[in-house]
Every structure is written in structure tokens, then in C-alpha cells.
């Protein structure tokens, strides 16, 4: 595999009308998971990706496996649990500016991942291990599994890409901070948002946040700045990369996952880091223009079209 990742994917239900969910009568069903969103984004761009997880032995679990496989991601390392259900989430669109996500994932199949579910060979033969801060928040065994997997990657010189992806609903903030910093210390490349940088270091400057991650040992840091684009630092070079501007945000959920897919794709294609970040900005922005986490992810043809548009605006230098 080019990229392997570990985490929970759930079935997502979204009301067909805005407002409080208690009044919703009909829902649209999709598959949603931060790690698989990124893996699908990479697969659409022609990269080989693999997913490690558990799903329940239920219709939702089977729907997830069918969907993820159908998008070109290898699911050979996904176990079907006979004793635990597949996790669910509901998105509540109160209006265009206020979206709430409600999780029903406690005691889910994926929350019971253990190191025994990890194949050392599968990780050792990959080019990158992609980790988010969501999986270690699910349970103590998930946290142990993530650190076990990272240690395997380090032993086999597989670079670790880490998106802190803070979810305050999932765990205590003190434990979250301690755990995310511990993962950052073991990561080669870190992709935080500005708010996550503030949470971890009490800093609001992208430069200071990046330096704080470098002090922990990170080789590359790319900070997502939303509509302002992104800031990257390698320790020896740094630069702001402008955002790819779109007319209207329809659904912001999944933008960070698309950003990660774009950036890792750029690394796999051996682009200069500035161009890899620009690709990340393009895909992250385009994802927000449609409803759903993966529906806006680009294939090579779409990427070429939007990249040309980015260049023609004289923002890719």
C-alpha cells in the first residue's frame, strides 16, 4: 500500500430538511469516517490505500465495507465483529452556519480495536502510515493500538503522518492534550488546524505552532488556516499558501480529510512541498462545495482542471 490508516467509519444520517432534528421525517444515509475519507481521496487520485478497522456484523457494517471497497480502498484488514455494533452518527443542520454532529459510537466494534488486530507486515510494507487523533479517543484499547502501530512504522522506517483532528466530544481535554502531544512526538509530518495548535500549545501564531511541533521532532508541519489557506514549515523553509476560493460552502465536514489526501498525494508524487500544500488546499476547498464527506473528492482529471484554475489566478508561485 502507498498509505495505510486505522480508524472507525460509521454510517451517517442527515435530515433532508434543516432545523432541529426532532422534526426531521426523512434522512439520507452515507458512509463517514475521517481516515477512510482520506484513503478514498487518495484512491481517487490513483494511489493504493488500505484500511484497518472493525465493523459490526450488521447491515450498516456490510454497507460500509461495500462502500469503501467500491471506492478502491483495500479492506482485507477489516474484521467483522460478532458481538459489537457498527457506529452511527447524525448530522443536524440547524441552518447554513450551524451544523452539529451527534455520535452513537460507544462500545462500537471499532472502539474495541486492539494491537492483535494489527498486521506488522501490512504497515511495514506501506509508504506512509496516516493517523488521526480520533481513533485514540475511542477507547483505551484503541489508544494502545495506535501507539503500537506507530512503533511498527518507526521500526520499519515508514513515515507517520498525523492529523490531530481534535474531537472534544470524545474525551477529556487533559487526556486529549497529553495523548495528542505524545503522538506528535512520534510523527514525521503533522497536519493540524489552527484551533488544534491553540489547544496544544496555547499559541495562535502559525509560525509558533509549527516551531512547537518541530521542537517535538516533526520534520514537516502544515497548518490549515481555512479560508486563508495554509502555512507550511520544514524547519529550513516556510511559506503561506493561499486558499483555493470557492463561491459557496455547502458542507464543511470532510474538508480536512480532503486536505490530507491532497497533501499526501503530493508527497507520493514527489512534488515540492509548496505544490503539495496547494493541492491540499484545492481538494479541501472543493470537498466543501457538495453535501457529504467524499462526494467532492477529486480524481486526476478534476484535479488537473482545478489546478489549472488555481494557476491562472496567479496564486501558485
Secondary structure, DSSP 8 states (H G I E B T S, - for coil): --EEEE---EEEEEESS-S-GGG---EEEEEE-HHHHHHHHHHHTT--EEEEEEEESSHHHHHHHHHHHHTT-EEEEEEEESSS---EEEEEEEETTEEEEEEE-TT-SGGG--GGG--HHHHHTSSEEEEETTHHHH-HHHHHHHHHHHHHHHHTT-EEEEE----TTTS-HHHHHHHHHHHHHT-SEE--BHHHHHHHHS---HHHHHHHHHHHT-SEEEEE-GGG-EEEE-SS-EEEE-----S--S--TTHHHHHHHHHHHHHHTT--HHHHHHHHHHHHHHHTTSSSSSTT---HHHHHHHHHHHHHTT---
